C-alpha cells in the first residue's frame, strides 16, 4: 500500500514538474471569487487585454494576469495588476521586517539600509492602494498617473539603496526585481488603457 502511495506521489510530482510556467504563481487569496465563493475559471476572456499586454514591458506577466478569473475588461486587468503588486510589496516589507528581527542588520549600515528599504515598500504599498482607489472611483487620469509614477520611484528605491553599498547584499533581490517589473507593467497598463 505504501509503495502505491509513493508511486502516486512520484507521478504527481513528475507531472507537475514537466509543465512549464512563464510567470510567477499568484497566491489564491489574491484571486477574485464569485458570489458562491468559487473561482470563476474560464467564464470569459478579455481579448482586448491581450492586445494591451503587447504594449507593456513584461508581456508574460501581463498575459498571465489577463487569464485570471474575473478579468474581463482592461480596467479589471489594471486593478488586478495593482492588487497583486501591492500584495507582493507588502510581502517584501514583511520579509525585510523578519530579516531585521533575525539580526541580519547586525551592522549600522545594514540596519539602516534594511529600514530604508522597508519604508520604501510601505510607501509603495500605500501608493498602489491610492492608485486602486483612484481607478475604482473613476478619478482623474492625472491623479492615477501621479500615484503610479510615485510607485515606480518607490519600487526602485531598495535596489538603489543596496546599489550604493556594494558590500551589502539585499535579502530580497529576486523580489525587488519582480516587484519593479510588476510596477512597470502597472504604469504601462494605465498609459495604454483608454479611460471609459
Z-matrix of the N, CA and C atoms (Angstrom, degrees):
N
C 1 1.444
C 2 1.522 1 110.71
N 3 1.329 2 116.79 1 -44.62
C 4 1.451 3 121.75 2 -179.95
C 5 1.528 4 110.81 3 -63.13
N 6 1.323 5 116.82 4 -39.36
C 7 1.462 6 120.29 5 178.99
C 8 1.522 7 111.09 6 -63.79
N 9 1.333 8 117.53 7 -39.37
C 10 1.463 9 120.46 8 178.54
C 11 1.532 10 110.43 9 -65.46
N 12 1.321 11 116.17 10 -40.63
C 13 1.454 12 120.36 11 179.20
C 14 1.531 13 110.67 12 -64.75
N 15 1.326 14 116.61 13 -43.36
C 16 1.456 15 120.67 14 177.17
C 17 1.525 16 111.55 15 -63.35
N 18 1.312 17 117.21 16 -39.96
C 19 1.466 18 121.21 17 178.34
C 20 1.526 19 110.44 18 -64.21
N 21 1.313 20 117.01 19 -39.84
C 22 1.458 21 121.58 20 179.01
C 23 1.536 22 110.40 21 -66.23
N 24 1.312 23 117.06 22 -43.30
C 25 1.459 24 121.13 23 177.59
C 26 1.518 25 110.37 24 -63.26
N 27 1.327 26 117.09 25 -43.82
C 28 1.462 27 121.50 26 179.00
C 29 1.525 28 110.77 27 -61.22
N 30 1.323 29 117.69 28 -42.30
C 31 1.466 30 121.62 29 179.14
C 32 1.529 31 110.78 30 -64.42
N 33 1.321 32 116.58 31 -40.10
C 34 1.464 33 120.26 32 179.52
C 35 1.518 34 110.77 33 -65.90
N 36 1.327 35 117.15 34 -40.93
C 37 1.462 36 120.85 35 178.60
C 38 1.514 37 110.23 36 -65.46
N 39 1.312 38 117.65 37 -42.58
C 40 1.460 39 121.71 38 177.42
C 41 1.509 40 111.35 39 -61.34
N 42 1.307 41 117.65 40 -44.67
C 43 1.461 42 121.36 41 -179.72
C 44 1.522 43 110.79 42 -64.66
N 45 1.306 44 116.90 43 -39.68
C 46 1.464 45 120.53 44 -179.46
C 47 1.516 46 111.27 45 -69.89
N 48 1.311 47 117.36 46 -36.56
C 49 1.465 48 120.26 47 -177.31
C 50 1.520 49 112.51 48 -78.79
N 51 1.325 50 118.74 49 -17.55
C 52 1.459 51 120.03 50 -177.85
C 53 1.519 52 112.72 51 -81.73
N 54 1.333 53 117.69 52 -16.86
C 55 1.456 54 119.17 53 178.37
C 56 1.518 55 109.14 54 -84.38
N 57 1.332 56 116.53 55 142.55
C 58 1.460 57 119.26 56 179.42
C 59 1.519 58 109.28 57 -100.39
N 60 1.326 59 114.37 58 142.88
C 61 1.451 60 121.31 59 -179.47
C 62 1.517 61 107.46 60 -120.96
N 63 1.351 62 116.63 61 131.00
C 64 1.452 63 121.08 62 -176.27
C 65 1.521 64 114.54 63 -86.33
N 66 1.309 65 118.14 64 -17.97
C 67 1.464 66 120.19 65 -177.96
C 68 1.517 67 109.16 66 -141.04
N 69 1.292 68 115.56 67 169.32
C 70 1.456 69 119.86 68 179.79
C 71 1.515 70 110.49 69 -68.29
N 72 1.312 71 114.73 70 147.69
C 73 1.456 72 119.64 71 177.95
C 74 1.523 73 109.39 72 -72.32
N 75 1.310 74 114.97 73 151.04
C 76 1.450 75 121.01 74 178.64
C 77 1.509 76 107.45 75 -108.13
N 78 1.309 77 116.21 76 129.73
C 79 1.461 78 121.08 77 -178.10
C 80 1.525 79 109.62 78 -59.46
N 81 1.329 80 118.23 79 137.87
C 82 1.468 81 121.20 80 -176.57
C 83 1.526 82 115.01 81 -58.28
N 84 1.329 83 118.56 82 -23.78
C 85 1.464 84 117.99 83 -178.30
C 86 1.522 85 111.96 84 -70.58
N 87 1.346 86 117.74 85 -13.71
C 88 1.451 87 120.52 86 -179.63
C 89 1.526 88 112.16 87 -96.70
N 90 1.306 89 117.69 88 -0.50
C 91 1.450 90 120.86 89 -178.72
C 92 1.527 91 110.64 90 -88.71
N 93 1.344 92 116.23 91 147.54
C 94 1.458 93 118.32 92 178.49
C 95 1.521 94 111.33 93 -73.28
N 96 1.320 95 116.69 94 148.81
C 97 1.455 96 122.55 95 178.83
C 98 1.507 97 109.53 96 -124.29
N 99 1.310 98 115.68 97 155.27
C 100 1.454 99 121.53 98 177.78
C 101 1.513 100 111.46 99 -80.57
N 102 1.328 101 116.10 100 -177.48
C 103 1.462 102 121.25 101 -178.29
C 104 1.522 103 112.02 102 -61.52
N 105 1.313 104 116.86 103 -33.21
C 106 1.457 105 119.65 104 -177.81
C 107 1.522 106 112.54 105 -82.94
N 108 1.335 107 117.78 106 -0.97
C 109 1.454 108 121.08 107 -179.92
C 110 1.511 109 113.04 108 87.35
N 111 1.315 110 117.11 109 0.11
C 112 1.462 111 120.56 110 178.81
C 113 1.518 112 109.90 111 -94.60
N 114 1.311 113 115.65 112 150.75
C 115 1.454 114 119.67 113 177.02
C 116 1.517 115 109.58 114 -68.75
N 117 1.324 116 115.36 115 141.33
C 118 1.460 117 121.36 116 179.72
C 119 1.526 118 108.29 117 -94.33
N 120 1.307 119 116.68 118 83.06
C 121 1.460 120 120.85 119 -175.43
C 122 1.523 121 109.78 120 -91.68
N 123 1.323 122 115.18 121 125.50
C 124 1.448 123 121.40 122 172.93
C 125 1.512 124 115.78 123 69.88
N 126 1.323 125 119.73 124 19.63
C 127 1.458 126 120.88 125 179.59
C 128 1.525 127 109.84 126 -68.88
N 129 1.323 128 116.02 127 -56.85
C 130 1.455 129 121.17 128 179.30
C 131 1.528 130 108.28 129 -139.45
N 132 1.317 131 114.66 130 154.34
C 133 1.462 132 120.00 131 174.74
C 134 1.505 133 108.16 132 -117.21
N 135 1.281 134 115.83 133 147.08
C 136 1.458 135 121.55 134 178.32
C 137 1.527 136 108.31 135 -97.17
N 138 1.324 137 115.71 136 89.73
C 139 1.470 138 119.64 137 -178.54
C 140 1.529 139 111.20 138 -63.24
N 141 1.325 140 116.63 139 -36.28
C 142 1.459 141 120.52 140 178.76
C 143 1.533 142 110.79 141 -62.79
N 144 1.337 143 115.85 142 -32.37
C 145 1.471 144 120.28 143 179.91
C 146 1.519 145 111.57 144 -63.43
N 147 1.332 146 116.86 145 -37.82
C 148 1.465 147 119.32 146 -178.58
C 149 1.522 148 110.62 147 -66.41
N 150 1.333 149 116.98 148 -33.73
C 151 1.467 150 120.49 149 174.97
C 152 1.513 151 111.37 150 -66.55
N 153 1.326 152 116.07 151 -42.21
C 154 1.466 153 120.96 152 179.15
C 155 1.531 154 110.21 153 -66.31
N 156 1.323 155 116.96 154 -34.46
C 157 1.471 156 120.31 155 179.40
C 158 1.527 157 112.22 156 -63.58
N 159 1.317 158 117.22 157 -19.52
C 160 1.465 159 119.89 158 177.18
C 161 1.524 160 111.44 159 -75.12
N 162 1.334 161 117.24 160 -12.45
C 163 1.458 162 121.77 161 -177.64
C 164 1.529 163 113.34 162 -98.15
N 165 1.329 164 118.39 163 1.45
C 166 1.458 165 121.32 164 -178.23
C 167 1.528 166 110.05 165 -103.27
N 168 1.322 167 116.12 166 164.96
C 169 1.463 168 120.48 167 -178.56
C 170 1.531 169 112.92 168 -69.85
N 171 1.320 170 116.66 169 -39.43
C 172 1.465 171 120.52 170 -175.06
C 173 1.526 172 108.18 171 -113.98
N 174 1.312 173 114.89 172 84.11
C 175 1.470 174 122.34 173 -171.64
C 176 1.524 175 113.18 174 -64.67
N 177 1.312 176 117.34 175 -38.74
C 178 1.462 177 120.30 176 -177.60
C 179 1.523 178 110.98 177 -64.69
N 180 1.330 179 116.76 178 -43.09
C 181 1.463 180 119.68 179 176.44
C 182 1.524 181 110.77 180 -59.15
N 183 1.306 182 116.07 181 -44.75
C 184 1.462 183 121.29 182 -178.64
C 185 1.531 184 110.84 183 -64.98
N 186 1.321 185 116.58 184 -46.65
C 187 1.474 186 120.55 185 -179.19
C 188 1.517 187 111.49 186 -62.21
N 189 1.327 188 116.56 187 -36.00
C 190 1.463 189 120.03 188 177.45
C 191 1.521 190 110.24 189 -63.76
N 192 1.317 191 116.46 190 -44.03
C 193 1.466 192 119.46 191 179.35
C 194 1.529 193 111.37 192 -67.47
N 195 1.322 194 116.81 193 -31.41
C 196 1.473 195 120.33 194 179.80
C 197 1.523 196 111.48 195 -67.24
N 198 1.329 197 118.10 196 -20.13
C 199 1.467 198 120.75 197 179.70
C 200 1.525 199 112.54 198 -92.87
N 201 1.327 200 117.02 199 -2.77
C 202 1.463 201 119.64 200 -178.98
C 203 1.523 202 110.48 201 -67.46
N 204 1.310 203 115.99 202 150.07
C 205 1.465 204 119.94 203 177.78
C 206 1.522 205 111.26 204 -60.43
N 207 1.311 206 115.65 205 139.09
C 208 1.458 207 120.64 206 177.09
C 209 1.514 208 114.46 207 88.98
N 210 1.329 209 118.32 208 -6.61
C 211 1.464 210 120.99 209 178.57
C 212 1.529 211 107.38 210 -92.71
N 213 1.328 212 115.45 211 101.18
C 214 1.468 213 119.99 212 -177.75
C 215 1.518 214 112.50 213 -122.13
N 216 1.335 215 117.78 214 -7.80
C 217 1.466 216 121.60 215 178.13
C 218 1.525 217 108.83 216 -135.85
N 219 1.321 218 117.08 217 159.65
C 220 1.467 219 119.59 218 176.47
C 221 1.527 220 112.66 219 -59.52
N 222 1.344 221 117.88 220 -34.85
C 223 1.464 222 120.42 221 178.55
C 224 1.531 223 110.38 222 -65.60
N 225 1.332 224 117.29 223 -38.70
C 226 1.464 225 120.51 224 176.61
C 227 1.521 226 110.71 225 -67.17
N 228 1.318 227 116.84 226 -34.50
C 229 1.463 228 120.60 227 176.19
C 230 1.526 229 110.03 228 -62.92
N 231 1.332 230 116.89 229 -45.93
C 232 1.463 231 120.04 230 178.44
C 233 1.521 232 110.45 231 -63.91
N 234 1.333 233 117.82 232 -42.86
C 235 1.461 234 121.07 233 178.95
C 236 1.527 235 110.80 234 -61.01
N 237 1.311 236 116.78 235 -42.85
C 238 1.465 237 121.19 236 178.27
C 239 1.527 238 110.41 237 -63.68
N 240 1.324 239 116.99 238 -43.29
C 241 1.466 240 120.93 239 179.00
C 242 1.530 241 110.33 240 -61.93
N 243 1.331 242 116.70 241 -41.59
C 244 1.468 243 120.28 242 178.49
C 245 1.526 244 111.11 243 -64.95
N 246 1.326 245 116.19 244 -41.89
C 247 1.472 246 120.70 245 -178.69
C 248 1.525 247 111.33 246 -65.77
N 249 1.321 248 116.60 247 -45.69
C 250 1.470 249 120.74 248 -179.77
C 251 1.530 250 109.97 249 -65.10
N 252 1.324 251 116.63 250 -42.03
C 253 1.464 252 120.37 251 -179.78
C 254 1.526 253 110.74 252 -64.49
N 255 1.330 254 117.46 253 -41.45
C 256 1.469 255 120.79 254 177.77
C 257 1.526 256 110.44 255 -63.05
N 258 1.329 257 116.95 256 -39.83
C 259 1.468 258 120.33 257 178.90
C 260 1.528 259 110.65 258 -64.78
N 261 1.316 260 117.00 259 -42.72
C 262 1.470 261 120.66 260 178.39
C 263 1.526 262 110.75 261 -64.84
N 264 1.328 263 116.56 262 -38.97
C 265 1.458 264 120.78 263 178.09
C 266 1.525 265 111.17 264 -64.03
N 267 1.317 266 116.56 265 -43.65
C 268 1.469 267 120.60 266 178.52
C 269 1.528 268 110.77 267 -64.04
N 270 1.336 269 116.87 268 -36.83
C 271 1.465 270 120.00 269 177.61
C 272 1.528 271 110.78 270 -66.85
N 273 1.336 272 117.55 271 -38.15
C 274 1.472 273 120.86 272 177.11
C 275 1.523 274 110.46 273 -64.57
N 276 1.326 275 115.70 274 -40.30
C 277 1.470 276 120.38 275 177.20
C 278 1.533 277 110.49 276 -60.55
N 279 1.331 278 116.46 277 -42.87
C 280 1.474 279 120.46 278 178.52
C 281 1.523 280 111.25 279 -64.72
N 282 1.327 281 117.07 280 -40.30
C 283 1.464 282 119.95 281 179.36
C 284 1.520 283 111.29 282 -64.68
N 285 1.321 284 117.18 283 -36.15
C 286 1.464 285 120.23 284 177.28
C 287 1.528 286 110.77 285 -68.28
N 288 1.332 287 116.24 286 -39.09
C 289 1.476 288 119.87 287 174.76
C 290 1.524 289 110.45 288 -59.13
N 291 1.329 290 116.21 289 -45.04
C 292 1.467 291 120.81 290 179.55
C 293 1.526 292 110.82 291 -62.10
N 294 1.331 293 116.49 292 -41.36
C 295 1.466 294 120.70 293 179.55
C 296 1.525 295 110.62 294 -63.14
N 297 1.318 296 116.80 295 -39.84
C 298 1.465 297 120.16 296 179.12
C 299 1.523 298 110.97 297 -68.08
N 300 1.335 299 117.59 298 -40.26
C 301 1.467 300 120.98 299 178.58
C 302 1.525 301 111.81 300 -69.03
N 303 1.332 302 116.36 301 -31.26
C 304 1.464 303 120.71 302 -178.91
C 305 1.529 304 112.09 303 -77.34
N 306 1.325 305 116.75 304 -3.93
C 307 1.452 306 119.68 305 177.14
C 308 1.507 307 114.32 306 89.75
N 309 1.336 308 117.21 307 14.09
C 310 1.461 309 119.37 308 178.69
C 311 1.528 310 110.26 309 -64.19
N 312 1.329 311 116.26 310 -32.03
C 313 1.456 312 120.35 311 179.01
C 314 1.508 313 111.10 312 -89.48
N 315 1.349 314 116.83 313 57.09
C 316 1.461 315 120.37 314 -175.83
C 317 1.526 316 112.98 315 -79.24
N 318 1.331 317 117.42 316 -7.13
C 319 1.462 318 120.49 317 174.05
C 320 1.529 319 107.80 318 -114.24
N 321 1.311 320 115.74 319 156.59
C 322 1.466 321 119.75 320 -178.09
C 323 1.539 322 111.20 321 -62.22
N 324 1.341 323 119.68 322 -44.61
C 325 1.467 324 118.16 323 178.92
C 326 1.540 325 112.79 324 -61.67
N 327 1.333 326 117.02 325 -39.78
C 328 1.459 327 119.78 326 -179.84
C 329 1.518 328 110.86 327 -68.76
N 330 1.326 329 117.89 328 -43.37
C 331 1.461 330 121.38 329 179.33
C 332 1.527 331 110.01 330 -61.66
N 333 1.322 332 116.36 331 -43.00
C 334 1.460 333 121.22 332 179.00
C 335 1.531 334 111.09 333 -63.00
N 336 1.329 335 116.26 334 -42.18
C 337 1.468 336 121.04 335 179.63
C 338 1.523 337 111.13 336 -65.38
N 339 1.328 338 116.45 337 -44.49
C 340 1.468 339 120.02 338 178.97
C 341 1.527 340 111.11 339 -62.85
N 342 1.331 341 116.79 340 -42.06
C 343 1.470 342 120.74 341 -179.82
C 344 1.527 343 111.01 342 -64.97
N 345 1.327 344 117.01 343 -44.50
C 346 1.474 345 120.83 344 178.83
C 347 1.520 346 111.03 345 -63.15
N 348 1.315 347 115.02 346 -40.65
C 349 1.464 348 120.95 347 179.14
C 350 1.532 349 109.86 348 -64.24
N 351 1.324 350 116.64 349 -44.94
C 352 1.463 351 121.06 350 179.08
C 353 1.528 352 110.72 351 -61.68
N 354 1.326 353 116.78 352 -42.18
C 355 1.465 354 120.99 353 178.74
C 356 1.531 355 111.26 354 -62.98
N 357 1.323 356 116.52 355 -37.93
C 358 1.472 357 120.23 356 178.03
C 359 1.524 358 111.18 357 -64.03
N 360 1.338 359 116.42 358 -41.00
C 361 1.466 360 118.78 359 178.42
C 362 1.530 361 111.60 360 -69.35
N 363 1.332 362 117.43 361 -32.38
C 364 1.467 363 120.20 362 175.01
C 365 1.533 364 109.88 363 -64.56
N 366 1.328 365 116.50 364 -42.52
C 367 1.471 366 120.86 365 177.49
C 368 1.521 367 110.94 366 -66.23
N 369 1.322 368 116.74 367 -37.84
C 370 1.466 369 121.00 368 177.84
C 371 1.525 370 110.66 369 -62.48
N 372 1.316 371 116.74 370 -46.70
C 373 1.466 372 120.99 371 179.73
C 374 1.525 373 110.32 372 -60.30
N 375 1.317 374 116.75 373 -42.53
C 376 1.462 375 121.77 374 178.85
C 377 1.538 376 110.72 375 -63.51
N 378 1.315 377 116.93 376 -45.35
C 379 1.461 378 121.49 377 -179.68
C 380 1.528 379 111.82 378 -63.24
N 381 1.326 380 116.12 379 -39.20
C 382 1.469 381 119.48 380 178.09
C 383 1.528 382 110.89 381 -67.52
N 384 1.331 383 116.77 382 -36.92
C 385 1.461 384 120.56 383 175.82
C 386 1.519 385 111.37 384 -62.65
N 387 1.330 386 116.52 385 -43.07
C 388 1.471 387 120.41 386 177.16
C 389 1.521 388 110.84 387 -64.36
N 390 1.330 389 116.97 388 -36.56
C 391 1.470 390 120.47 389 177.49
C 392 1.523 391 110.67 390 -63.08
N 393 1.323 392 117.01 391 -42.82
C 394 1.474 393 120.79 392 177.90
C 395 1.517 394 111.12 393 -62.36
N 396 1.330 395 116.13 394 -42.66
C 397 1.464 396 120.23 395 179.37
C 398 1.525 397 110.23 396 -62.19
N 399 1.323 398 116.92 397 -44.55
C 400 1.455 399 121.46 398 178.74
C 401 1.520 400 110.58 399 -60.98
N 402 1.328 401 117.21 400 -43.21
C 403 1.464 402 121.68 401 180.00
C 404 1.527 403 110.78 402 -64.64
N 405 1.317 404 117.59 403 -46.79
C 406 1.466 405 121.29 404 -177.04
C 407 1.523 406 113.02 405 -67.51
N 408 1.333 407 116.82 406 -35.41
C 409 1.464 408 120.01 407 -178.51
C 410 1.521 409 112.34 408 -86.40
N 411 1.321 410 116.71 409 2.19
C 412 1.464 411 119.87 410 179.82
C 413 1.519 412 112.67 411 69.83
N 414 1.322 413 116.48 412 32.28
C 415 1.464 414 121.45 413 179.60
C 416 1.522 415 111.36 414 -64.94
N 417 1.316 416 115.04 415 176.61
C 418 1.467 417 119.34 416 -176.30
C 419 1.530 418 111.03 417 -68.70
N 420 1.307 419 113.99 418 149.82
C 421 1.470 420 120.86 419 177.79
C 422 1.529 421 109.91 420 -62.34
N 423 1.338 422 116.85 421 -35.99
C 424 1.464 423 120.60 422 179.89
C 425 1.531 424 111.11 423 -62.97
N 426 1.348 425 116.47 424 -41.28
C 427 1.471 426 119.69 425 178.40
C 428 1.524 427 110.75 426 -64.12
N 429 1.332 428 116.15 427 -42.50
C 430 1.469 429 120.80 428 179.25
C 431 1.524 430 110.40 429 -62.15
N 432 1.324 431 116.58 430 -46.86
C 433 1.463 432 120.13 431 -178.26
C 434 1.533 433 111.02 432 -67.04
N 435 1.325 434 117.05 433 -34.05
C 436 1.465 435 120.63 434 177.95
C 437 1.530 436 110.77 435 -64.72
N 438 1.333 437 116.73 436 -45.97
C 439 1.474 438 120.47 437 178.27
C 440 1.527 439 111.35 438 -63.60
N 441 1.332 440 116.53 439 -40.24
C 442 1.467 441 119.57 440 -179.34
C 443 1.526 442 111.63 441 -70.95
N 444 1.319 443 117.28 442 -31.66
C 445 1.468 444 119.69 443 175.24
C 446 1.525 445 110.10 444 -66.48
N 447 1.331 446 116.13 445 -40.47
C 448 1.471 447 119.76 446 176.26
C 449 1.531 448 109.57 447 -63.51
N 450 1.330 449 116.58 448 -42.22
C 451 1.467 450 120.62 449 178.57
C 452 1.521 451 110.93 450 -60.31
N 453 1.312 452 115.89 451 -39.06
C 454 1.464 453 120.24 452 179.24
C 455 1.529 454 110.72 453 -62.35
N 456 1.310 455 116.43 454 -39.92
C 457 1.471 456 120.47 455 177.31
C 458 1.524 457 110.95 456 -65.67
N 459 1.334 458 116.54 457 -47.34
C 460 1.466 459 120.31 458 -179.95
C 461 1.531 460 111.47 459 -60.79
N 462 1.336 461 116.46 460 -34.20
C 463 1.469 462 119.28 461 -176.53
C 464 1.521 463 112.89 462 -69.00
N 465 1.325 464 117.44 463 -22.53
C 466 1.473 465 120.12 464 -179.91
C 467 1.525 466 112.68 465 -98.88
N 468 1.327 467 117.30 466 -8.64
C 469 1.473 468 120.38 467 -176.58
C 470 1.528 469 112.68 468 -57.94
N 471 1.318 470 117.22 469 -45.09
C 472 1.460 471 120.57 470 -176.24
C 473 1.537 472 110.73 471 -63.71
N 474 1.322 473 116.26 472 -42.83
C 475 1.467 474 119.73 473 176.89
C 476 1.523 475 110.01 474 -59.79
N 477 1.338 476 116.50 475 -43.25
C 478 1.457 477 120.68 476 -179.02
C 479 1.528 478 111.67 477 -66.41
N 480 1.332 479 116.70 478 -39.68
C 481 1.474 480 121.25 479 -179.91
C 482 1.527 481 110.17 480 -59.49
N 483 1.325 482 116.57 481 -47.94
C 484 1.469 483 119.53 482 -179.40
C 485 1.525 484 111.48 483 -77.69
N 486 1.328 485 117.74 484 -23.47
C 487 1.461 486 121.09 485 176.56
C 488 1.521 487 112.45 486 -68.31
N 489 1.342 488 115.99 487 -29.97
C 490 1.463 489 120.58 488 178.61
C 491 1.523 490 112.23 489 -74.18
N 492 1.322 491 117.14 490 -17.97
C 493 1.464 492 122.64 491 -179.69
C 494 1.527 493 108.75 492 -128.39
N 495 1.325 494 117.36 493 81.49
C 496 1.466 495 120.27 494 -175.99
C 497 1.534 496 114.35 495 -61.62
N 498 1.337 497 117.54 496 -19.06
C 499 1.467 498 119.33 497 178.45
C 500 1.531 499 111.70 498 -74.24
N 501 1.322 500 117.39 499 -16.25
C 502 1.467 501 121.87 500 178.35
C 503 1.526 502 109.68 501 -98.27
N 504 1.304 503 116.76 502 140.31
C 505 1.465 504 121.85 503 179.77
C 506 1.525 505 109.27 504 -114.13
N 507 1.322 506 115.20 505 128.53
C 508 1.463 507 120.36 506 178.73
C 509 1.526 508 109.98 507 -69.72
N 510 1.323 509 117.63 508 135.71
C 511 1.464 510 119.82 509 177.80
C 512 1.534 511 113.03 510 -78.52
N 513 1.340 512 117.01 511 -4.65
C 514 1.472 513 119.56 512 -177.23
C 515 1.537 514 111.03 513 -130.73
N 516 1.299 515 117.43 514 39.20
C 517 1.463 516 121.40 515 -176.32
C 518 1.529 517 113.10 516 -54.34
N 519 1.329 518 117.42 517 -46.02
C 520 1.468 519 120.71 518 -179.47
C 521 1.518 520 111.97 519 -65.54
N 522 1.327 521 116.20 520 -41.43
C 523 1.472 522 120.52 521 178.56
C 524 1.527 523 110.25 522 -64.64
N 525 1.333 524 117.34 523 -39.74
C 526 1.469 525 121.29 524 177.65
C 527 1.516 526 110.37 525 -55.77
N 528 1.321 527 116.21 526 -50.21
C 529 1.460 528 121.87 527 -177.78
C 530 1.529 529 110.52 528 -62.08
N 531 1.332 530 116.62 529 -43.91
C 532 1.464 531 121.20 530 -178.62
C 533 1.533 532 110.62 531 -64.40
N 534 1.313 533 117.02 532 -43.63
C 535 1.469 534 121.00 533 -179.65
C 536 1.523 535 110.60 534 -65.74
N 537 1.327 536 117.78 535 -40.59
C 538 1.471 537 119.84 536 177.25
C 539 1.521 538 110.90 537 -60.07
N 540 1.322 539 117.07 538 -39.32
C 541 1.460 540 120.90 539 178.34
C 542 1.531 541 111.51 540 -66.99
N 543 1.326 542 116.20 541 -41.83
C 544 1.461 543 119.90 542 178.29
C 545 1.531 544 111.19 543 -62.76
N 546 1.333 545 117.42 544 -43.78
C 547 1.468 546 120.97 545 179.39
C 548 1.520 547 110.51 546 -65.18
N 549 1.316 548 116.76 547 -40.34
C 550 1.463 549 120.61 548 177.07
C 551 1.528 550 110.34 549 -58.28
N 552 1.337 551 116.42 550 -43.50
C 553 1.456 552 120.28 551 178.54
C 554 1.527 553 111.61 552 -65.31
N 555 1.325 554 117.85 553 -38.92
C 556 1.470 555 120.51 554 177.97
C 557 1.525 556 110.11 555 -59.91
N 558 1.316 557 116.53 556 -44.96
C 559 1.464 558 120.91 557 179.42
C 560 1.525 559 110.51 558 -64.33
N 561 1.325 560 116.78 559 -43.75
C 562 1.474 561 120.86 560 178.20
C 563 1.523 562 111.67 561 -63.06
N 564 1.349 563 116.57 562 -42.13
C 565 1.466 564 119.84 563 179.19
C 566 1.524 565 111.23 564 -63.34
N 567 1.332 566 116.76 565 -44.34
C 568 1.467 567 120.08 566 179.43
C 569 1.521 568 111.09 567 -61.77
N 570 1.320 569 116.57 568 -34.16
C 571 1.461 570 120.71 569 178.11
C 572 1.527 571 110.85 570 -71.25
N 573 1.332 572 116.52 571 -39.32
C 574 1.472 573 120.72 572 -174.45
C 575 1.528 574 113.51 573 -79.95
N 576 1.320 575 117.02 574 -28.20
C 577 1.470 576 120.45 575 -174.72
C 578 1.525 577 109.63 576 -79.75
N 579 1.322 578 114.15 577 131.28
C 580 1.467 579 120.26 578 174.23
C 581 1.512 580 108.16 579 -82.35
N 582 1.303 581 116.88 580 128.60
C 583 1.466 582 120.72 581 -179.51
C 584 1.529 583 109.08 582 -68.95
N 585 1.357 584 117.56 583 142.58
C 586 1.460 585 119.83 584 -179.44
C 587 1.517 586 111.24 585 -69.78
